[in-house]
């Protein structure tokens, strides 16, 4: 029977723990976990449609999570086709039910659809659920467009 001195046992245990920690650190550096597993909200600019002398924008919003949003107000910037800013305005997308796809629309008064080059989600002005305001809501939003007009953030 082989007996080890207590100091040798401790040295081996500390060495094994250090090796395990080094491997865990290397794995985390080489394959970092994402900040969030997925975007909680996907916003798609689906289409623009002329409405007389103005343009109507259709947004498809997919709430992919379990949160019920009571407020989700975006600060949008409209760029003309030459990429000069045309206007800045707010759009309220809430309420958004959990795990639900929703269509929201808004009219751009005194703006023809041909005068719309792109939209920028400049910021999230309000983002709130039943449990209160959510921080960093913008980073949890994914954007896309089925239109020639792009939606970015």
C-alpha positions in Angstrom: 0.0 0.0 0.0 1.4 3.4 -1.0 0.9 6.2 1.5 1.4 9.8 0.4 2.6 12.5 2.7 -0.3 15.1 3.4 1.8 17.8 1.8 2.0 15.7 -1.5 -1.7 15.2 -1.5 -2.4 18.9 -1.0 0.2 19.8 -3.7 -1.5 17.3 -6.2 -5.0 18.7 -5.4 -3.9 22.3 -5.9 -2.2 21.3 -9.1 -5.3 19.6 -10.4 -7.5 22.6 -9.5 -5.1 25.0 -11.2 -5.0 22.8 -14.4 -8.8 22.6 -14.4 -9.1 26.4 -13.9 -6.6 27.0 -16.8 -8.6 24.7 -19.1 -11.8 26.4 -18.2 -10.3 29.8 -18.9 -8.9 28.7 -22.2 -12.3 27.4 -23.3 -14.0 30.6 -22.3 -11.5 32.7 -24.2 -11.6 30.5 -27.3 -15.4 30.0 -27.3 -16.9 32.9 -25.3 -20.6 32.6 -24.4 -22.8 35.2 -26.1 -24.0 38.2 -24.0 -27.5 37.0 -24.7 -28.7 33.8 -26.2 -30.8 35.5 -28.9 -32.4 38.7 -29.6 -35.6 38.9 -27.6 -37.4 41.0 -30.2 -37.1 40.9 -34.0 -38.4 43.9 -35.9 -38.9 43.5 -39.7 -39.7 46.4 -42.0 -42.1 44.4 -44.1 -43.4 46.9 -46.7 -44.1 50.5 -47.5 -47.4 51.4 -49.1 -48.6 54.7 -50.6 -51.6 56.3 -48.9 -52.5 59.3 -50.9 -49.7 61.9 -50.3 -48.2 60.0 -47.5 -46.5 56.6 -46.9 -47.6 53.8 -44.6 -44.9 51.5 -43.1 -45.7 48.0 -41.9 -43.5 46.5 -39.2 -43.7 42.8 -38.2 -42.6 42.4 -34.6 -41.7 39.0 -33.1 -41.5 38.8 -29.3 -39.4 35.7 -29.0 -39.3 35.7 -25.2 -41.6 35.2 -22.2 -41.8 38.9 -21.3 -45.0 40.9 -21.8 -43.9 44.3 -22.9 -46.2 47.1 -21.8 -44.0 49.8 -23.4 -41.6 49.7 -26.3 -41.1 53.1 -27.8 -38.4 53.6 -30.5 -36.6 56.7 -31.5 -36.6 56.4 -35.3 -34.7 58.5 -37.9 -35.9 58.6 -41.5 -33.2 59.1 -44.1 -34.0 60.2 -47.7 -32.7 58.1 -50.6 -29.6 60.4 -50.7 -29.0 59.5 -47.0 -29.8 63.0 -45.7 -31.9 62.9 -42.6 -35.5 63.8 -43.4 -37.0 63.6 -39.9 -36.9 62.1 -36.4 -39.9 60.6 -34.7 -41.1 58.1 -32.1 -43.1 54.9 -32.7 -44.8 52.9 -29.9 -44.8 49.2 -30.6 -46.2 47.9 -27.4 -48.1 46.1 -26.1 -46.2 43.0 -27.1 -47.4 39.6 -25.8 -44.9 36.9 -25.0 -44.0 34.5 -27.8 -46.2 36.4 -30.2 -45.9 37.9 -33.7 -47.6 41.2 -34.2 -48.0 43.7 -37.1 -47.8 47.4 -36.3 -48.1 50.2 -38.9 -47.5 53.9 -38.9 -48.1 56.7 -41.4 -45.4 59.1 -42.6 -47.4 62.3 -43.1 -46.3 64.5 -46.0 -43.8 61.9 -47.1 -44.1 59.9 -50.3 -42.8 56.3 -50.2 -40.3 57.2 -52.9 -38.8 59.8 -50.5 -37.9 57.1 -47.9 -34.3 55.8 -48.2 -33.9 54.0 -44.9 -34.8 53.9 -41.2 -32.5 53.9 -38.2 -33.5 52.8 -34.8 -31.6 55.5 -33.1 -32.5 54.4 -29.5 -35.1 52.9 -27.4 -36.9 55.6 -25.5 -39.1 53.4 -23.3 -38.8 49.6 -22.6 -41.0 48.3 -19.8 -42.6 45.0 -18.7 -44.8 44.3 -15.7 -41.7 43.9 -13.6 -40.5 47.4 -14.5 -38.1 49.1 -17.0 -35.6 46.9 -18.8 -32.0 48.2 -19.3 -30.2 47.9 -22.6 -33.3 47.1 -24.6 -31.7 48.1 -27.9 -29.1 45.3 -27.8 -31.9 42.8 -27.5 -33.5 43.9 -30.7 -32.8 42.4 -34.1 -33.7 44.1 -37.3 -34.4 43.1 -40.9 -36.2 44.3 -44.0 -38.2 42.7 -46.8 -38.4 46.0 -48.5 -35.8 47.8 -50.6 -35.7 50.3 -47.7 -33.4 49.1 -45.0 -34.0 49.1 -41.2 -30.9 49.4 -39.1 -29.9 50.1 -35.5 
